[in-house]
Amino acid sequence: MRPALPSPASKCRGSTRYVVLAVVLAGLCWPTWAHAQAWSLTTAQRQAFLRHYAPVILKRGNGDDGRHGYDWVTSFDFDRDGNFSNNKMNWKQVPQYIDAARAGTGAYSGWRIRPTLYTALIEYMDGASKNLKLIYHVYHALDKNAAGDYQLHDWERVELLVTNAVGNPGAGESVAYAVVTQHKRNVVRRAGHVDLNFLQTPTGKHLLIWQAEWSDKLAAAHGQELRFVTDPWTLFAGRLASAGKAEAGVNNDGGRKNVHYAFVPEDAPDAVATLGAQAITYATADALASRYDNGKTVTWPDVKRVTYELQDLADILPTHWQHGGYATHWLDTAPIDFYLESALVNEAGAPEVSPGMQRFFPQTRDIENEDEREGYIAKKWLLGTFELNESASDFGGGGSNAFHDNAWASTVVDSRGRTRASASGYPTSASAFWWQHDYFVHSGLSDSTDGVEQGFWLPGAWYRPESGGFDGRWVQLFDDRPGLESGQR
């Protein structure tokens, strides 16, 4: 049986009105949900899928004039001070970290760069089909926008919809579509599209992604934005073998873009061997930092090949919680309320956020007072309420809030005739709170109708093991490995 909601007073999305939530079991409206042949993946299989499909990121850098290292992917706690508000300020010292490592002075040796993609796996049954949404957030401690402003935390992400999973990865499932963030745009490519290219090995199928450098540009790719690589892996294999030019074709752009880095998942041994990637440690930092300008075309021997690790979005979500020390990292403005049916737990199963109506704070706290963007708990992609775009654009746009706002208010039905509130069974959630397991699965087709997207809300008890579901946004799968260099066990 589904638990009744408690009835605390809850301020909704920073407004001044209070909503008393008094939902009893009799008032819950469970949508019909077919559980044909429902079954669940194991924890090891979920980890294996995230590793199998982890992307290879070919990145242009801008590391001249003493900015070497700026383009490294990193982790939230690279400086090991447990404080996200100074990440941008401290990351500006990453060239000094590299220089100290080169000189052997020992300065900054306490840092652990640990290039990291923060992940989540959402598992659900759709009839008899086991489908997976795989989310990968590429973390950078700073970027620079087209206006020339430094920004704290970069929020680009890759996601894939994998259909017809049958157990372990590589056993017959298919990639239905992939989505990348290009600033506020969510660009989609469906199965069979020429822009959807993979490095396929016996141990993985890795989507090829190109990423722009950290710095600003006008009317051009910039600020860590992501694009699909339009060249097949065979082109790169030939150039690797011949020490050819390191460049990549990208979606919605007629030319080729320089490549100065390749970031490769460390748990994909064939991909690591193919690209000759290494972990960043204090001993290897100098050799793995590019010092080239973004306009410099290099050959593959000069490309810095770096491994990254996978960690969990759920590692960061507790830092937004009202009782989780949020004030170190986030401002107390524009709170967001979630009703949690179950606790957010760590790898050992210990609770880190309590069940019930919980408040989270999304606004970035920047010690340099230059940026106030929003963290994971406020991202539309966390709920699936983003709008799909067919094309990238150098002039921005495409980041409409209309569908997200309609979803919040439950004023628009999905492709199966449900609103968010009717799908969840919480009619009082409309314009009041998000349910922990609200998630909209896009069909992969973009819709030009304002505030409407093609797809459906996962309904009712979709996330429960007996339904064959798993909501990995709130679960930590990967060992945190505290204090270790990337690549060490």
C-alpha angles and dihedrals in degrees: 000000000000114000121245116247119253115239109235121153107256129190106221121225094329096305120138096235119093125218120206108214113210107161118162128193093256090060097052115108110206111198119226110266126182114224097189108170092342113192137155138231118237122245089255091053092050090052089047093054092050090050095043094055099033107135129245107229118208105196136193112218137203102203106142126107092045097306097115112146095026090112098052117119107236144171130263092252101041090134091048095226097117091235123114096183093078097042094107093046093049095043088062084069095057090103088058089050089054094045092049090050090051092050093042094232095139092232113145090007088134091067120100110198093189100175102228142187112201110220147188133185120208113195124191143155119240102189104306094338122101108215131184133201109204117197125193121183114197107214124213123169094219144005137172126236129220090266089061097251122141113235131203116233120003115231107199117141144181124211135180133194109217116192134196098020110181104184124297119031118268093036098115106299121136137221105235095185144333130220129199131187118239097184102291096350123094106208118197133201120186129213113291095023114139090233092061105088131162142193097228119195136157089269102040154003105226121191111229111234130177120210129196123230125269096258135089128265133170117233092354140084109290148137099054093300118166130232134177115255108240096196122087119242090251089072092055092043090056093048092047089054094047099038088244131166117304105227138118138208113235136196119275094010127099099210137057123262126223120252121209100159138035116199112200130185107255093215092059099083096183093050090047091051093045093055098031092234124180136196120253110244131154087265096051100034097097094050093048098052119096116217097189129119115245090250093057115106111210135182123246095263087065095050112106108231111204133178123224133197132224121240133164135271083219089066088068103034094077090059088067093054120112090233096038102081092268094160091074091063110016139041122245095239128110098010121200124215123215127182106221116201090188136023123266103245136194128232092281092051095252114142118250099172121032124234120252132059106340134182123220130189116219106177115110116242109214115189088207092052093229102116139035105176123145131265133225098289090063099043114119091218090062087067097030090243096128123116120244122235126197095208142036119234131203089211098060124230126117093101099110118164093204098104092042090051092047090049091051091051093040090226098134129060124225126234089279096051100260133123121214091259096047092047093052095043091235105112091175092060092081108114088346113076144340119249114231092241100043106133131157116208112207119220089221092248118113119227122208092202108111112250095005130105131182113243139060145269115249101246136225118316095002092131097056122102092237087058092049092247139129129184103207094178088086100037130080110223104166127070109253093218093202117211096008130125114243108272097027120112 
